[in-house]
Amino acid sequence: MAIFKPTRRSLIKGAGAGIAALGTPYIFTRGAWAQNFCNDPTNGKIVLGFNVPQTGSYAEEGLEQLKGYELAVKHINGEGDGGLMKTLKPIALKGNGVLGRKVEYVTGDTQTNTDAARDGARRMIERDKAIMVTGSVTSGEAIAQQSLCQEMGVIYMSGLTHSNDTTGKDKRRYGFRHFFNAYQSGVAIAPFLAQEYGKDRRAYHLTADYTWGWTQEESIKNATEALGWETVATVRTPLGLGDYSQYLTPVLNSGADVLILNHYGHDMVNSLPQAVQFGLRDRQANGKNFEIVVPMFSELMAVGAGEAVKGIIGTSNWQWSLDDEGTKAFTKSYGEAYGEPPSQSAHTGYVQTILYADAVERAGTFYPPEVIKALEGFEFDGMGNGHTVYRDSDHQCFKEVLVVRGNENPSSRFDVLNVIGKTTREDVTYDASIFGGELGPYEPNKC
């Protein structure tokens, strides 16, 4: 379609023809878009930026996420078996790219570092002309990139980010999260902790010292105290620590009978086995068996923690062994591509890419405000999480939350988690105002 570029003469002529002539300028508006948003791909390549930790404490999750992104691009461009594009409902994508054009991508390494994540996203936007940026494993990375993308007028589809702040006090109009959050983990896990361990417990928290850890600790503390549990201590631990002995020793004489590890990635892979080696799971305290809880973890962490993860209860965003059609389709596609089942990190990256591309297709344009409006309030199914909605007031995705337990008798190295419960979307939905923040304007900045 030819783009109409208004001139002074045409505007004067339109004004002379009356207001009605100015009231029907759909193509005029699209012409205006082409001149007023960052990295408009109308006359160039469609480039997506995949910015994940390929080094650092969360590199394993980041590399898995990257695999999901790459598979999504193949399916969007019509390669492979289509994966979740066969099960997503409703769907506008046709398997011929986005708006009939093939998609390309560039990659970056956040190094599991907030500053590196922001710098990498900026390079993708300024140098590589990315029209959308996505990727993260820490919430610090996600919040930094989301803020930058708002400033530059480029949509950010976050990867793994579990902090309440991402779609709370640090939410942005140009940012969207498919992953669940710490508040939802607390709501989901609390009834299972009460059922398994009772309501008279004393908990000791070890918490990764950054935004995700802080909000996870707060959410789990609130949820367990509502059960009747007492919080004995909350202790912060540095990100990327190898030896936790100085933090585990005080637990022994604290009077606690539950250790809650608010750790992710290699932090949990290190801290959980060390806690078990300290003999915590073999102890009695306050007349009860001592228990360890990891409120949120992935199958990759479970594999890394080995024997120590058996029987441990936590929450997850998605699990490859679910029996819905979307999960089966994605697990098949991913397995054929990479020779193993997908992780929740790979699934999240894949889904975010498909949802962005589909929103562009539904909007009929890459102009960010229209793509944002296509995502806001979008309800869909078939992506492996049941009936799902992207809430318009904070851009948090609402869906089922899984409660999982480390498999006591795994049949393979991938069979490490059992889903022991699903908490409904309705049960994990909350008032967006409780976490504060403002989304900000739709109007894009010119990068």
RAGI-V831118 format. One record per pair of residues at least 12 apart in sequence whose C-alpha atoms are under 7 Angstrom apart, sorted by sequence separation. I is the first residue (numbers start at 0). GAP is how many residues later the second one is. If there is no record, write none. Layout:
i->I gap->GAP
i->I gap->GAP
This chain:
i->107 gap->12
i->120 gap->12
i->358 gap->12
i->361 gap->12
i->376 gap->12
i->377 gap->12
i->386 gap->12
i->404 gap->12
i->405 gap->12
i->376 gap->13
i->385 gap->13
i->403 gap->13
i->404 gap->13
i->51 gap->14
i->375 gap->14
i->376 gap->14
i->384 gap->14
i->385 gap->14
i->403 gap->14
i->404 gap->14
i->358 gap->15
i->374 gap->15
i->375 gap->15
i->376 gap->15
i->384 gap->15
i->403 gap->15
i->404 gap->15
i->49 gap->16
i->141 gap->16
i->358 gap->16
i->375 gap->16
i->402 gap->16
i->403 gap->16
i->77 gap->17
i->161 gap->17
i->163 gap->17
i->296 gap->17
i->401 gap->17
i->402 gap->17
i->403 gap->17
i->76 gap->18
i->77 gap->18
i->155 gap->18
i->156 gap->18
i->157 gap->18
i->160 gap->18
i->161 gap->18
i->162 gap->18
i->163 gap->18
i->293 gap->18
i->295 gap->18
i->296 gap->18
i->297 gap->18
i->402 gap->18
i->75 gap->19
i->76 gap->19
i->77 gap->19
i->141 gap->19
i->154 gap->19
i->155 gap->19
i->156 gap->19
i->157 gap->19
i->159 gap->19
i->161 gap->19
i->162 gap->19
i->163 gap->19
i->292 gap->19
i->293 gap->19
i->294 gap->19
i->295 gap->19
i->296 gap->19
i->375 gap->19
i->401 gap->19
i->402 gap->19
i->74 gap->20
i->75 gap->20
i->76 gap->20
i->153 gap->20
i->154 gap->20
i->155 gap->20
i->156 gap->20
i->161 gap->20
i->291 gap->20
i->292 gap->20
i->293 gap->20
i->294 gap->20
i->295 gap->20
i->401 gap->20
i->75 gap->21
i->292 gap->21
i->319 gap->21
i->400 gap->21
i->401 gap->21
i->131 gap->22
i->132 gap->22
i->133 gap->22
i->135 gap->22
i->136 gap->22
i->137 gap->22
i->138 gap->22
i->149 gap->22
i->319 gap->22
i->399 gap->22
i->400 gap->22
i->3 gap->23
i->130 gap->23
i->131 gap->23
i->132 gap->23
i->133 gap->23
i->134 gap->23
i->135 gap->23
i->136 gap->23
i->137 gap->23
i->138 gap->23
i->142 gap->23
i->149 gap->23
i->319 gap->23
i->399 gap->23
i->400 gap->23
i->2 gap->24
i->3 gap->24
i->116 gap->24
i->120 gap->24
i->131 gap->24
i->132 gap->24
i->133 gap->24
i->134 gap->24
i->135 gap->24
i->136 gap->24
i->138 gap->24
i->149 gap->24
i->231 gap->24
i->399 gap->24
i->76 gap->25
i->133 gap->25
i->135 gap->25
i->146 gap->25
i->148 gap->25
i->318 gap->25
i->398 gap->25
i->399 gap->25
i->4 gap->26
i->76 gap->26
i->111 gap->26
i->113 gap->26
i->117 gap->26
i->145 gap->26
i->240 gap->26
i->317 gap->26
i->398 gap->26
i->3 gap->27
i->113 gap->27
i->117 gap->27
i->138 gap->27
i->142 gap->27
i->201 gap->27
i->202 gap->27
i->203 gap->27
i->208 gap->27
i->239 gap->27
i->243 gap->27
i->247 gap->27
i->316 gap->27
i->397 gap->27
i->2 gap->28
i->112 gap->28
i->116 gap->28
i->198 gap->28
i->199 gap->28
i->200 gap->28
i->201 gap->28
i->202 gap->28
i->203 gap->28
i->204 gap->28
i->205 gap->28
i->206 gap->28
i->207 gap->28
i->208 gap->28
i->238 gap->28
i->241 gap->28
i->256 gap->28
i->145 gap->29
i->198 gap->29
i->199 gap->29
i->200 gap->29
i->201 gap->29
i->202 gap->29
i->203 gap->29
i->204 gap->29
i->205 gap->29
i->206 gap->29
i->207 gap->29
i->208 gap->29
i->256 gap->29
i->72 gap->30
i->113 gap->30
i->117 gap->30
i->198 gap->30
i->201 gap->30
i->203 gap->30
i->204 gap->30
i->205 gap->30
i->206 gap->30
i->207 gap->30
i->208 gap->30
i->205 gap->31
i->207 gap->31
i->397 gap->31
i->257 gap->32
i->258 gap->32
i->259 gap->32
i->260 gap->32
i->261 gap->32
i->268 gap->32
i->272 gap->32
i->275 gap->32
i->181 gap->33
i->185 gap->33
i->189 gap->33
i->193 gap->33
i->256 gap->33
i->257 gap->33
i->258 gap->33
i->259 gap->33
i->260 gap->33
i->261 gap->33
i->263 gap->33
i->271 gap->33
i->181 gap->34
i->185 gap->34
i->189 gap->34
i->256 gap->34
i->257 gap->34
i->258 gap->34
i->259 gap->34
i->268 gap->35
i->272 gap->35
i->182 gap->36
i->186 gap->36
i->264 gap->36
i->268 gap->36
i->271 gap->36
i->181 gap->37
i->185 gap->37
i->393 gap->38
i->392 gap->39
i->299 gap->43
i->298 gap->44
i->216 gap->45
i->393 gap->45
i->215 gap->46
i->297 gap->46
i->162 gap->48
i->162 gap->49
i->212 gap->49
i->161 gap->50
i->163 gap->51
i->162 gap->52
i->203 gap->52
i->162 gap->53
i->202 gap->53
i->54 gap->54
i->57 gap->54
i->201 gap->54
i->202 gap->54
i->203 gap->54
i->204 gap->54
i->205 gap->54
i->206 gap->54
i->207 gap->54
i->53 gap->55
i->55 gap->55
i->56 gap->55
i->201 gap->55
i->202 gap->55
i->203 gap->55
i->204 gap->55
i->205 gap->55
i->206 gap->55
i->207 gap->55
i->46 gap->56
i->47 gap->56
i->48 gap->56
i->49 gap->56
i->50 gap->56
i->51 gap->56
i->52 gap->56
i->53 gap->56
i->54 gap->56
i->55 gap->56
i->200 gap->56
i->201 gap->56
i->202 gap->56
i->203 gap->56
i->204 gap->56
i->205 gap->56
i->206 gap->56
i->325 gap->56
i->326 gap->56
i->45 gap->57
i->46 gap->57
i->47 gap->57
i->48 gap->57
i->49 gap->57
i->50 gap->57
i->51 gap->57
i->52 gap->57
i->53 gap->57
i->54 gap->57
i->202 gap->57
i->324 gap->57
i->325 gap->57
i->326 gap->57
i->45 gap->58
i->46 gap->58
i->47 gap->58
i->48 gap->58
i->49 gap->58
i->50 gap->58
i->51 gap->58
i->52 gap->58
i->325 gap->58
i->50 gap->59
i->52 gap->59
i->323 gap->60
i->317 gap->67
i->50 gap->69
i->50 gap->70
i->139 gap->71
i->138 gap->72
i->138 gap->73
i->368 gap->73
i->368 gap->74
i->48 gap->75
i->61 gap->75
i->60 gap->76
i->367 gap->76
i->57 gap->79
i->48 gap->81
i->46 gap->82
i->47 gap->82
i->46 gap->83
i->47 gap->83
i->48 gap->83
i->49 gap->83
i->50 gap->83
i->51 gap->83
i->52 gap->83
i->46 gap->84
i->47 gap->84
i->48 gap->84
i->49 gap->84
i->50 gap->84
i->51 gap->84
i->52 gap->84
i->316 gap->84
i->317 gap->84
i->45 gap->85
i->47 gap->85
i->48 gap->85
i->49 gap->85
i->50 gap->85
i->315 gap->85
i->316 gap->85
i->315 gap->86
i->314 gap->87
i->315 gap->87
i->314 gap->88
i->315 gap->88
i->313 gap->89
i->314 gap->89
i->38 gap->90
i->313 gap->90
i->38 gap->91
i->39 gap->91
i->312 gap->91
i->313 gap->91
i->38 gap->92
i->312 gap->92
i->311 gap->93
i->312 gap->93
i->310 gap->94
i->311 gap->94
i->310 gap->95
i->309 gap->96
i->310 gap->96
i->308 gap->97
i->309 gap->97
i->310 gap->97
i->309 gap->98
i->184 gap->110
i->302 gap->110
i->184 gap->111
i->302 gap->113
i->301 gap->114
i->37 gap->115
i->36 gap->116
i->37 gap->116
i->298 gap->117
i->298 gap->118
i->188 gap->125
i->188 gap->126
i->184 gap->130
i->179 gap->137
i->178 gap->138
i->178 gap->169
i->177 gap->170
i->177 gap->174
i->56 gap->183
i->159 gap->185
i->158 gap->189
i->158 gap->190
i->156 gap->195
i->57 gap->207
i->56 gap->208
i->57 gap->208
i->56 gap->209
i->154 gap->213
i->187 gap->213
i->134 gap->214
i->153 gap->214
i->188 gap->214
i->187 gap->215
i->179 gap->217
i->176 gap->218
i->177 gap->218
i->178 gap->218
i->175 gap->219
i->176 gap->219
i->177 gap->219
i->175 gap->220
i->176 gap->220
i->170 gap->223
i->166 gap->227
i->166 gap->228
i->166 gap->229
i->187 gap->235
i->86 gap->238
i->86 gap->239
i->186 gap->241
i->83 gap->242
i->183 gap->244
i->83 gap->245
i->82 gap->246
i->83 gap->246
i->82 gap->247
i->82 gap->250
i->80 gap->252
i->97 gap->259
i->98 gap->262
i->97 gap->263
i->92 gap->265
i->98 gap->265
i->91 gap->266
i->168 gap->266
i->170 gap->266
i->171 gap->266
i->172 gap->266
i->90 gap->267
i->167 gap->267
i->168 gap->267
i->169 gap->267
i->170 gap->267
i->171 gap->267
i->172 gap->267
i->92 gap->268
i->167 gap->268
i->168 gap->268
i->170 gap->268
i->171 gap->268
i->172 gap->268
i->91 gap->269
i->167 gap->269
i->172 gap->269
i->91 gap->270
i->67 gap->278
i->71 gap->278
i->63 gap->279
i->66 gap->279
i->67 gap->279
i->70 gap->279
i->64 gap->280
i->65 gap->280
i->68 gap->280
i->63 gap->281
i->64 gap->281
i->67 gap->281
i->68 gap->281
i->71 gap->281
i->63 gap->282
i->67 gap->282
i->71 gap->282
i->60 gap->284
i->64 gap->284
i->68 gap->284
i->89 gap->290
i->88 gap->291
i->152 gap->291
i->88 gap->292
i->152 gap->292
i->87 gap->293
i->88 gap->293
i->151 gap->293
i->152 gap->293
i->87 gap->294
i->150 gap->294
i->151 gap->294
i->152 gap->294
i->86 gap->295
i->87 gap->295
i->151 gap->295
i->86 gap->296
i->83 gap->299
i->36 gap->330
i->32 gap->334
i->36 gap->407
i->36 gap->408
i->37 gap->408
i->36 gap->409
i->37 gap->409
i->35 gap->410
